[in-house]
């Protein structure tokens, strides 16, 4: 018992060692997704592209990133994760640099494809290392907070960059972030984790991975389904706001406030960690989130619309943190959490198309009901995976968690 505080301190140091380069990976791979509204405006206005062409460029990058993450995460992590991440960072830098000099749309599309591939490699490799952390929820929450603050900064600054440099302003910022992020990736831990608790947990997880495949598939599918609903909902926020009686500028202010409330949920998940387990918070947060989205999609009163939006914001990323924490716990090789990260991007990318199809056939309010149904399917996946999980060492038995 006397050694436990010392082990906990070493675990905290280890997690901080992982956090810095993982933050660099976030700068490279997620900034483009957060600043999509600014990118679309710049490509349509400053670059003179049609809406369809501008959307296609963004879709190409996000889809390439998600599919690359899924592909790379399927490999056994026997190679050097740090070298793989650096290769991804350099690929993203090359794509960003090519974007700045691309003279025509085909080359611009190729440049964004290359950037997406690089970002996908970075996320897959860094997520595999992230799975080695001991306090996974706090690590993921910290990275989420960093991503939100980074996005908020650039969303405020980039309109001025567009005034000065046109559509190349945002891409120049992404190039800068690629350089900074790749420099941080050099600090990604290269050797295997030496902490004996993690060695024992990893050995047990390898046994589980060989004999326990379907629950891992269920968790991955459940994560994708929840994010499919999130992507569908978010793409119709302005439509829902207009239905509730809000004007465009009021909706914009509300979305800014909603973004800040994402931090509240992430901070709450960071504080709670795994003290309440993982399955119960996932079920509670996703359930409340889906109910709030249903209210948003059907609200006709501004006050009800605003309140439901704030509730869904607090429960949004906090539930994702627990979902990724569960994935990292079930498969400490890092493959499941890396694949899940790709599925988060993919679900958010496909969601708007699903929403458009639903709204065109059944009306916008049907999106709220579809999110509720998708959440029910996700509940089934998470619950079956939790019920089928074999016994593994508890944190108390295995060391600090």
Buried (B, 14 or more C-beta within 10 A) or exposed (E): EEEEEEBBEBBBEBBEBBBEBBBBBBBBBBBBBBBBEBBBBBBBEBBEBEEEBBBBBBBBBBBBBBBBBBBBBEEEBEEBBBEBBBBBBBBBBBBBBBBBEBEEBEEBBBBBBBBBBBBBBBBBBBBBBBBBBBBBBBBBBBBBBBBBEBBBEBBEBBEEBBEEBBBBBBBBBBBEBBBBBBEBBEBBBEEEBEBEBBEBBBEBBEEBBEEBEEBBEBBBBBBBBBBBBBBBBBBBBEBBBEBBEBEEEBBBEBBEEBBEBBBBBBBBBBEBBBEEEBBEBBBBBBBBBBBBBBBBBBBEEBEBBBBBBBBBBBBBBBBBBBBBBBBBBBBBBBBBBBBBBBBBBBBBBBBBBBBBEBBEEEEBBBBBBBBBEBBEBBBBBBBBBBEEBEEBEEBEEBBBB
